[in-house]
């Protein structure tokens, strides 16, 4: 899946497309789950088949949880194979992630859907990484997919809060809405430089914000250049922007 093919697509649609790539290639990404619980298929299942199976009401709560435990562990692999598993496991939760994205499309129409979906994926992935090291001790593994989607939902709600506070950042960038009075405009690059100089952002964080927000370079393009997932880079940007907004609101970046 190259950058041209996915250009302009929303992050969740890109994720679905990448799952299909893993499924439709000559040697698809598969997982055996028949040993986990009675009634589960014995043959290797590709990720699209497995997702459909886990959504079917015939699969019990406990069996579904055991499959998710195995999936979470697979994301810890290194190298290209690990990247594929990380993509696949995020895609397994797409039905739940789409529901949250649709809700925010209705309740917060002014918030960029692209940013909403990046926040969802970042929140989901952050929760999964936190869970991975203790997944064998989870008492109710059947709750894993719901808990990860709740974490994604919370991340999206935080994005809403950040967007509400974004007026302060736009004011600092000299982008007050027409008719409103704001502080003396500050060039975006200067604001980011101040944040770096005062230890509020790293140079890499400032450059990430500048390239994706000011130069409009898609997060996925930069992720491919750096050899990381778009979800991971999106999470990195989200954290930096939250820090930047708070600094502007607190007056920490005034001259």
C-alpha positions in Angstrom: 0.0 0.0 0.0 1.8 3.1 -1.2 1.3 6.8 -0.4 -0.3 7.4 -3.7 -2.9 4.7 -3.2 -3.9 6.0 0.2 -3.6 9.8 -0.5 -6.6 11.7 0.9 -8.1 8.7 2.7 -9.2 9.0 6.3 -6.9 7.1 8.7 -9.5 4.4 9.5 -10.0 3.7 5.8 -6.3 3.5 5.3 -6.1 1.0 8.1 -8.9 -1.1 6.5 -7.1 -0.9 3.1 -3.8 -2.1 4.8 -5.7 -5.0 6.4 -7.0 -6.0 3.0 -3.4 -5.9 1.6 -2.3 -8.3 4.4 -5.2 -10.6 3.6 -5.2 -10.5 -0.2 -1.5 -11.0 -0.8 -0.2 -14.4 -2.0 0.8 -15.4 1.6 -1.8 -13.7 3.8 -1.2 -12.9 7.5 -2.9 -15.7 9.4 -3.4 -16.9 12.9 -4.3 -20.3 14.4 -6.8 -20.1 17.3 -8.3 -23.6 17.4 -6.2 -24.5 20.4 -7.6 -21.8 22.6 -11.2 -22.9 23.1 -13.6 -25.6 21.9 -15.5 -24.7 18.8 -12.9 -22.3 17.3 -11.7 -23.3 13.8 -8.6 -25.4 13.6 -7.3 -24.0 10.3 -5.2 -20.9 10.0 -7.5 -17.8 9.6 -6.6 -14.6 7.8 -7.3 -11.4 9.8 -10.5 -10.6 7.9 -11.9 -14.0 8.6 -10.9 -13.8 12.2 -12.5 -10.4 12.7 -15.7 -11.7 11.2 -15.6 -14.7 13.5 -15.0 -12.7 16.7 -18.0 -10.4 15.8 -20.3 -13.4 15.5 -22.5 -14.1 18.5 -21.7 -17.8 18.4 -18.2 -17.1 19.7 -18.3 -17.1 23.5 -17.1 -14.2 25.7 -14.2 -16.2 27.1 -13.1 -17.6 23.8 -13.1 -14.1 22.3 -11.0 -12.9 25.1 -8.4 -15.7 24.7 -8.0 -14.8 21.0 -7.5 -11.2 21.9 -4.8 -12.1 24.4 -2.9 -13.9 21.6 -3.4 -11.0 19.3 -2.1 -8.5 21.8 1.0 -10.6 22.3 1.7 -10.8 18.5 2.0 -7.0 18.4 5.2 -7.4 20.5 7.1 -9.0 17.6 10.0 -7.0 16.1 10.7 -6.1 12.5 8.4 -6.1 9.6 6.3 -9.0 10.9 5.7 -7.1 14.1 4.6 -4.0 12.1 2.1 -6.2 10.2 0.6 -7.6 13.4 0.3 -4.1 14.9 -1.6 -3.0 11.8 -3.8 -6.1 11.8 -4.7 -5.9 15.5 -5.7 -2.2 15.2 -7.8 -3.2 12.3 -9.6 -5.9 14.3 -11.2 -3.1 16.3 -12.3 -1.0 13.4 -16.1 -1.6 13.9 -15.9 -0.1 17.4 -13.5 2.7 16.2 -15.9 3.6 13.4 -18.8 3.9 15.8 -16.9 6.5 17.9 -15.7 8.4 14.8 -19.3 8.5 13.6 -20.5 9.9 16.9 -17.9 12.6 16.9 -18.8 13.4 13.3 -22.3 14.3 14.6 -21.4 15.9 17.9 -18.2 17.8 16.9 -18.6 18.5 13.2 -16.0 21.3 13.4 -13.2 19.0 14.5 -11.2 17.5 11.6 -12.3 13.9 11.1 -8.8 13.0 10.1 -7.5 14.3 13.5 -10.3 12.5 15.3 -9.4 9.2 13.7 -5.7 9.7 14.4 -6.6 10.4 18.0 -8.7 7.2 18.2 -5.9 5.1 16.8 -3.3 6.7 19.1 -5.5 6.1 22.2 -6.1 2.5 21.1 -2.5 1.8 20.5 -1.3 3.5 23.7 -3.7 1.4 25.8 -2.7 -1.8 23.9 1.0 -1.2 24.6 0.2 -0.6 28.3 -1.8 -3.8 28.4 0.7 -6.0 26.5 3.2 -6.5 29.4 0.4 -7.7 31.7 -2.0 -9.3 29.4 -1.5 -12.8 30.8 -2.8 -11.6 34.2 -6.0 -10.0 32.9 -8.8 -11.6 34.9 -11.5 -11.0 32.2 -9.8 -11.2 28.8 -13.2 -10.9 27.2 -13.2 -7.2 28.1 -10.0 -6.5 26.3 -11.5 -5.2 23.0 -14.0 -3.0 24.8 -11.4 -1.6 27.1 -9.1 -0.7 24.2 -12.0 1.0 22.3 -12.9 2.9 25.5 -9.3 4.1 25.7 -9.7 5.2 22.0 -12.9 7.0 22.9 -11.3 8.8 25.8 -8.5 10.0 23.5 -11.0 11.3 21.0 -12.8 13.2 23.8 -9.5 14.7 24.9 -9.0 15.9 21.3 -12.4 17.6 21.6 -11.2 19.4 24.7 -7.9 20.4 23.0 -9.9 21.7 20.0 -12.0 23.8 22.4 -8.7 25.2 23.8 -7.3 25.7 20.3 -8.4 29.3 20.1 -5.6 30.2 22.4 -3.1 28.5 20.2 -4.6 30.1 17.0 -4.4 33.4 18.8 -0.7 32.8 19.5 -0.2 32.0 15.9 -1.9 35.2 14.8 -5.0 33.4 13.5 -7.8 35.0 15.5 -11.2 34.7 13.8 -12.4 37.8 12.0 -13.8 40.4 14.3 -11.9 39.2 17.3 -9.0 40.9 19.0 -6.0 38.8 20.0 -2.5 39.3 21.1 0.2 40.6 18.7 0.6 37.9 16.0 3.5 35.5 16.4 4.9 33.6 13.5 4.1 29.9 13.9 7.8 29.0 13.5 8.7 31.5 16.2 6.1 30.1 18.6 7.5 26.6 18.1 11.0 27.8 18.5 10.1 29.4 21.8 8.5 26.1 22.9 11.8 24.3 22.1 14.0 27.0 23.8 11.9 26.8 27.0 12.0 23.0 27.2 8.3 22.6 26.5 8.9 20.7 23.2 11.8 18.8 21.7 13.1 20.0 18.3 11.7 16.8 16.8 8.2 17.5 18.2 8.2 21.0 16.9 9.3 19.9 13.5 6.6 17.3 13.4 3.9 19.9 14.2 5.4 22.3 11.7 5.6 19.8 8.8 2.1 18.3 9.4 0.2 21.4 10.4 1.9 24.3 8.7 3.3 22.5 5.6 0.4 20.1 5.4 2.6 17.0 4.9 0.4 14.0 5.7 1.3 12.1 8.9 1.4 8.9 6.9 4.0 10.2 4.5 6.3 11.2 7.3 5.7 7.9 9.1 6.8 6.0 6.0 9.9 8.1 5.8 10.8 7.4 9.4 9.9 3.7 9.2 7.2 3.9 11.9 3.4 3.5 11.9 1.2 6.4 11.2 -0.6 5.6 14.4 2.6 6.0 16.4 3.5 9.2 14.8 0.0 10.6 15.1 0.1 9.8 18.9 3.5 11.6 19.1 2.0 14.7 17.5 -1.1 14.6 19.6 0.9 14.6 22.8 3.1 17.5 21.6 0.1 19.6 20.6 -1.6 19.1 23.9 1.5 20.3 25.6 1.8 23.3 23.2 -1.9 24.3 23.7 -1.4 24.2 27.5 1.7 26.3 27.3 0.0 29.0 25.2 -3.0 29.1 27.5 -0.7 29.4 30.5 1.2 32.3 28.9 4.4 30.4 28.9 5.3 31.4 25.3 4.8 35.1 25.5 7.9 37.1 24.5 
